[in-house]
Amino acid sequence: MFGPEGPSLRELTVQALSSVERGYDLLAPKFDHTPFRTPDSVLTAVTVALARGGPYDEGLDLCCGTGAGLGVLTELCRRGVTGVDFSAGMLEVARERGDAARNADAGPRVGWVRADARALPFTAAFDLVVSFGAFGHFLPRELPGLFGQVHSVLRPGGRFAFPVVAPPRPSSPGYWALLGFDAVMRVRNAVRRPPFVMYYRTFRLPEVRAALVEAGFEVTWQPLPGFGTRRDGSPRVRMVVAHRPPE
């Protein structure tokens, strides 16, 4: 559907009718050939922005998928990088990518853990947690608990960072495309179990900030240069940075 190496419409339909975990297991081999993968331009911009606050020792890629965030963390972290995801298929692809990266450059050690982000199997072991493109898989009511898990695995003074793209204006085709997609997913989840949670319009900055503060974070955000601004002057892409206060 997205090109000769991407998934077909039939494959995407089978994925959408599965659970989130099973769907991504099926999609994993072709995921990097879809628009769902975070663009390299965003990954690079986040790396540059976070480098100003480094260095970091240990990094965690939350909901790492096929490991797009691997390059960000291996650039920034001196000792170790861990990817966590609950899809075994996505982790298999990520592990293959990580092995290739280690062959090309020694860098920090890299490890992979299969786990649910809502129940992370770590202590306060990380200086930096990043996440790319995963939050549509969590309902708004789940965000305080999810962010609480991130808070618990960060060392005091650690950071949790992720990019956020400004939502399209109601006058744009993109707005109606996302609205239509979310409506289709809600109908699908109303008539079929298990649900496939993937909504593009439920992750809103005011609610996100409130959930981060509730989890114990101090929250700032900054525009990512290179992506421009909208007509009202607001950035098209910004990076949210949540700090766990030093103890």
CORQUI-V40888 format. One record per run of one state. SS is the DSSP state (@ for helix, = for strand, . for the rest). FROM is the first residue (numbers start at 1). TO is the last residue. If there is no record, write none. Layout:
# CORQUI-V40888
SS:FROM:TO  SS:FROM:TO
This chain:
# CORQUI-V40888
.:1:8  @:9:16  .:17:19  @:20:33  .:34:39  @:40:51  .:52:55  =:56:62  .:63:69  @:70:76  =:77:85  .:86:87  @:88:104  .:105:108  =:109:114  .:115:125  =:126:131  .:132:134  @:135:137  .:138:139  @:140:153  =:154:165  .:166:172  @:173:191  .:192:204  @:205:214  .:215:216  =:217:223  .:224:228  =:229:229  .:230:234  =:235:235  .:236:236  =:237:244  .:245:247
